[in-house]
Amino acid sequence: MAPTFVKAGTATLLVVLAAILLQRRSEHQLKERLQTVLNSLLRAEHKVHVSSTEPRRVAVGLGSCLDSVTTAVQLFDRISVQPPAGEDVKHHDSLRSARELAEGFTYFFTRGAAAERYVHDKLLFKRLVAAARDMPEAKWTIGGNAPVMANRMAREGCQVLLGSVISDTIAKEIETGVKVTSHSTDQEVEEVHMILEYKTGETWGSFSAPRANRFIVHSDASNPLLSSLESFQEQLKPFKPHAVVIGGLQMMDNFPFKGDVRSQRLGLLRNVLTRDVPTDIPIHFEFASFVEQATALDVINHVVLYADSLGMNEQELPNLYSLLNYGNISVVSDPYPRVATVLDQMRSVYRSLRTVRGPSMRALTRLHVHTLAFQAILTTKNSKWKNTMAAAAKASLTAYRHVCGSDHIEVAKAHLIMDDSFSLSRQEGSDRVLFQNHRPVSCWEEEDYQICLAPVLVCTQVRKTAGGGDNISAAALAAQI
């Protein structure tokens, strides 16, 4: 019997060794593949030439804030906010208590979806801010769509006019090359937004997150009123921008306005866009998460219809698609949408906004959708937008750089979650596109537009998620102006 045991043991050892060798070979092949994709994306990104002698001028508005970035679960533990009982978690358009905060957070936490909510309970919000200030690991940084996009575009070589009232604290984080329309030494104007982050697989009570993301809460009383709009308007014409970028209008969502103040302020913004921005200067609007249907429709009627370009993520695209096609809002969407689904929704949004006509309205010529797995940019043929392939590559690389917090991209800290091939549409018989490591950015033409799609080297060591979309959109825009 002894020889039999020896043979069995030897065979087992050989199987184990073979498995180890196969695993190492597989890991080596995967690393080689990621490196090939990275090198190809870098080559595509470098096809954009940024002039240092004639930098592009970009006007970016509106508003600013101070972001407090913390780990959601740790912060909740500090102020004794408990996970909701049971599995039936409610969704809330805005938050009026600690219970609603817990339920609202859990609703999106369990779906791995980003969201932003207004907190009516001022004392609760002050408790959150005070707790964050006592957390050594909490990060305090410049926030708001406009300042984050302005900083990114300045780093990409643009001269920027930032339509915002900036406090002394925030001013320290403004990049060289950004001119701010208004400064204030009054710290009371410094609005704080709480960025409550979580990681893939993180748990809270009996709940877990399918992907890393963030839940944003604020009790902002300044940005919803577009308080920096007048100073932005005053300096816009003399600046002579090559492009205008607007963002941050989600601050108006569920804010307790008196009367029709919201429509009045959006009407003034529309007047700025139609009267103070020449028709040959493109306008980009960075869409966001809206909950209140009336706010979203106001924003569409006053801003979206007057923009040449739109930017949004995988949650916001279905929201806009639903609003344009059915007149209602989709609260949450698939955090890992299929390429074909995104492309179909992009085509629908594009066609809807190309057919709308009215005084001073602009036909959409650019649509950028950024998801965790890929970047998709649609541009009208023969429009002013250039370098679409390079812009898609830059958007992909910017996603890694921002989330990993490093300009240097390491394949050991990245992975691809996009499939090896994708369908161009969910319609039966649709063509499929094969993913090519040496040419990872796929571009093709349809009707009167071109689409370029780039895979994202997803960062596996997440440093921050907030501001990712703003950095991605701004980097891609800088390449296309």
N, C-alpha and C positions, 0 to 999 in steps of 0.2 A: 504493500500500500504506500510505502514511503515515496517511491518514484512518482506515483500519481500526484501526491501532494506537491512535490517539487515542480512537476510540470504545470500544475494548476497555478501555483504561486508565480512561476515565471510568466505564464500567459497573462495573469492579472497585472503583473508589473509592466509587461510590454504594452498592454492596453492603456494603462495609466500614462506611461511615457508618451505613447502615440497621441493621447488626448491633450497632454501638455504641449507637445510640439505643434499640434494642429491649432490649439488656442493661440500660441505665440505667433504662428504664421498668420492666423486670422487678424490678430491685433496689429501685426506689422503691415499687412495689406490695408487694413482700415486706416492706419496712420498715413501710409503712402497716398491713399485716395484723398484724405482730407488735405494733405499738403498740396496735392495736385490741384484740387479745387481752390484752395486758398491762393496759390500762385496765379491761377487763371483769373480769379476775382481781382487780385491786386493789379494785374496787367490791364484789365478792363477799366478799373478805377483811374489808373494813371493816364488814360487816354484824354482826360479832361485837362486842359491847360488853363491855369488861373493866372491872369495878368497881375503883376505887382505894380505896374505903372499906371494901369487903368482899371482899378478894382470896380466891381459892380456895386452899385448903391441900392440898398434894400431898406424900405421902411417897414418896421414890424410893430404891431400893436395888438392888444391893449392890456395894460395892467401888470401887476407884479405881486409877489408875496414872498414870505419866508417859509420854506418847507422844513418841517420836522419829519425826518425819516427814521422810523422805529420799527422794531419787530412787533407785529400786531399782538400776538399772544402774550408776550412779555409785558407789554403796556397794559393790556386788559387785566393781567394778574396784579399789577401794581395798584389799580383802582378798583379791584374786586368786581370786575364785570365777568359774569359767568356765562358759559355756553348755554344756549337755549335747551330746554328739555324736549325730548322727542325728536323725531325726524322731520316733522312737518314745519319747516322754517318759512316764516312769512317774509314777503318783500315789502319794503317801505320806500315811498318816493322821497321822503325826507325824514329826519330823525328827531323825535321829541322826548326821548328818554333813554336810559341806559339799556333797558330791555329791547327797545327798537334798534339801538346801536348793535347789540349782540345778534339780533335776528337778521338785520340788514347785512352785517358783515358775513355771517354764516351762509346766507343765501348765495353770495358771490364766491366766497371762500370754497364752498363745496363744488363750484362749477369752474374754478380757476379763472374767473372773469374779472376784469378791472371794472371799477365803478367809482362814482364820486357822488357824495350826498351832503346836503346842507343840514346843519344841526341847529334846531330852533332853541334848544336848551343851552343858554349861554353859560350857566354854572357847570354843566356837564362838560362843555367844551373847554372851559378854563381848567377843570380838573385834568383833562387829557393833556393839555399844554404843560401844566405844572408837573405832572408825572413824567413827561418826556424830558423836561429840563433837569430832572433828578436822575435820569438814566445816562450813565457815562458813555454807553455805546450808541446813544442817539446822535444822528447827524443833523446839522442845521445848514441849509444851503439855499441858494436863490431858487425861487419857484415861479410858477405861472408860465403858461404857454409862450407868451411873447418874450420875456427875458431869456428863457432857455433856448428858444429858436434864434434869438438875436446873438447870443453868445456863440452858438454853433456856427452860424453864418459868418461871424467875425473870424472864428478859427479857420474857416474855409476860405478866407481871403477877401470877404466882402466888407464894405463900409456900411454901417448900419445906423439908422435912426430908430430908437426904441421909444414908442409912445407909452410912457409909464411915469408914475410918481415913485421915485426911488428913495428909500431911506438911507442913512449913512451906513447901516449894517449891510444892506444889500449892495450898495454902491461898491463895496470892496471886492465883490465877486463879478463885477461887470468887466468884460474883456476890453482890451485896447482895440479901438476901431468902432466902438459902440457909443454913439451920442445919445444921451437920455434927454427927453423933452422936459422933465421936471424933477427937481430934487427937493427933499424935505428933511429937516433936522428933527421933526416931530416924530418920535417913535410910535405914537398912537396910530399913525397912518400905516404902520407895518402889520399887515394882515398875516396871520399864521395859518398854514394848511397842514393837516396831519396826514402823512403818507404812511399807512399801516401795511407793511410788507409781510409776505409769507413765501415759503419755499415749496417746491414740489414735494409732495408726500408729507408735509407738515400736518400735525394733528392738533385739534382743539376739542377737548372733550371726546365725544364719539365721532367727530367730523374730521375729514381729511381733505387736503387740496390736491387736485389732479395735476396742477402746474403752478409754477411761481407767478405771482402777480401782486397787485396792491389794491387796497381799499382806501380811498381818499375822503376825508371829512373836513369840513370847514364851517365857520360861522361868519363868513366874510360880509362886511357891510359896505365896502368900497368898490371892489371890482365888479359886482353885479350892476352898479350904476354907471359903469364905463367912465369913471371919474377922470381919467387921463385923456379922454377923447378930444376935448377942446384944445389942449396944448399940442396934441398930436396933429390936429387939423391945422393949427397955426404954423407949424414948422414943416408940414408935408410938402407944399409947393416949392419953397426955397431949397429944399433938400434935393429935388429933381431925381427921384428914385427910378431905377430901372425895373423895379418890381415892388409890389406892396403885399404884405402878409398880415392876415388878421387871425387871431385866435382868442381863446379864453371866454367865449360867450356862454359856455356851459355854466358859468358862475351865476347866470340869471335864472337857472333852473330851480324852481320851487322857492325862490327868494320872496319874502313878504313885501312885494311892491304895493304902493298906494296908488289906486286908480290905474290909469293906462301908462304909467311911467316907463315900463319896459318897452312898450311899442314906440313911445316918444324917443327914447334913447337909441333904439335900433333904427328908427327913422332918421335920426341925425347922422348915425353911422352910414346909412345908405346914401344920404346926401353927400357925405364926404367922398364916398367911393365913386359916385356918379358925377360929381361936379369938380372935385379936386384931383382926380386921377385921370389923365388922358386915356383914351380908348386903346392907344398902342402900348400902354404900360400894363403888363399882366397883374392880375390880383389873385392871390392864393388864399383860400380859407381853410384853416385846420379844424376839421370837424371834431366833435367830442361826444361824450356820453350824455344824452338827454333823457330825462324821465318824464317830464311834464310835456304832454303833447302840444299844448298851446305855445309853450316856449319854443319848442323845436320848429313848429310851423311858422312862428314869427321870424325865427332865424333864417329859415329857408326863403321866406318872402322878402326879407330885407337885406340878406347878405348872400346866400348861396346863389340866387338867381343873378347876382351881379359879379360873380367870381368866374375867372377863367380856369382856375385850378382848385382841386379839392384834395385833402389828405385825410386819411382815417385808418383805423385798425380793424381787426376782424370782428369786433363787437359793433363798431359804429357803422360799418358798411351795411349789414342787414337792417340796422335801424333806419338809415336813410332810404334804403330800398323799400322797406315796409311803408315808410311815410309817403314816398312818391307814388307807390302803387296801390296802397290800401288806406292811406290816411291815418294809420295808427303806428304805435311804437312797439318794437320788440325789446323787451326788458333785458333779456340775456340770450346769447347765441353760442354756437359751438366754439370752444376755445381752440380746437384743432380742425378748422374747416378744410375740406378738400379743395384742391386747386380749381377743379371744374366748377364747383359751387361759387367760389369767389369770382371767377371769370364771368360766369353768367350774370351775377349780380352787378358786376362792374359794367357790363354791356348794357344792362337795363337802365342803370342810373345814368350812364352816358347818353343813351338815346332820349331818355326823359328830359334831361337838361339841355339837350341840343335842340329840342323841338319847341321849348318855351320861348315865346317872343313877347316883348313889351318895351316901352321906352327905357333906353339906357341899359337894358338887360344884356348880359354877355352869354354867348354860347360856350359851354364847357369844352375846353380843348386839352385838359390834362386831369388825370385821376390816378392818385397814388394810394395803394392799399398795402399797409405793412402788417404782416402776421408773424407769429413766432417762427414759422417754418420757411417762409419765403416773402419776397418783395415783388409786387406787380405794379408796373407803371404803364398806363395807357395814354398815348398822346395822338392828337389829330395830325394827319399827314399835312406837311407843308405849313404847320403852325410855327410859332416863334420858339417853341420848346425844342431844345437840341440835346444831344448826348444821352438819349434815353437808356441805351445799354449801359453806359458808364455810370449813369445815375442809379440804376438798379443795383449795380455792383457796389457802389459807394454806400447805398442804403443798407445793403446786407452787411458790409464790413462795419459800418457805424453801429449797427445793432449789437454786434459782439463787443466792440470797443466800449460802448456805453455800459452795457450790462456787466461786463467783466471789470470795468474801471481801468482799462489799460489800452494804450494806443498800439501796443505790440500784441499781435494775435498768435496764440499758441494752440496748435492743433491738439495738444494733450488736454486742453481745457475746452474742447469744442466737440460737437457731434452734429450730424445731419439728421433731421427727422422728416425731410421731404422724401417722397417715394422716388423710386428709380425711373418712373415714367408717370405722366399725368395726361388726363383727357382734357381737350380744349373746351369741352362743354358736357353737361349732363345729358344732353340729347342723345338718343340712340344713334349709333353709327358715327359718333364724333371721332375725329382723328386723335391719336395719342402722340405725345412728344417724349422721346427718350432722353433721360438725363445723361449728359456727357461731362466727364470729369475735366477734360481739357477745354471745354466750352460750356461752362455751367450756366451762363446767362442765355436763355432762349428768347429770341425775338422773332416775331412774325407779323404779317399785315392782314387786316380784315377790313372790309368796307372802306371807310375813310380814315382809319386809324391804325396805329401800330401798338403792339403790346410787347413789353420786355419783362421777363420773369427771372428772378435770381434766387437761388437757395440761400438760406441763412446758416452760417456756421454758429449754431446755438451755443451760447456760453454755458458751461456746466458748473461754474463756480460763481454764482450770482452775487454781485456786489450791490446792485441797485436796479430797480425796474422803473421807478418813477422818472418821467422825463424822457423815456426811451423813444416814444413816438415823436416827440418834438425834435429830438436830436436827429432821428432818422429822416423825418420829412425835410428838415432844414438842410441837411447835408445833400440830399437828392436835389432839392430846389437850387442850391448853390451851383450844382453841376449843370443845371439846365437853363439858367438865366442868360 
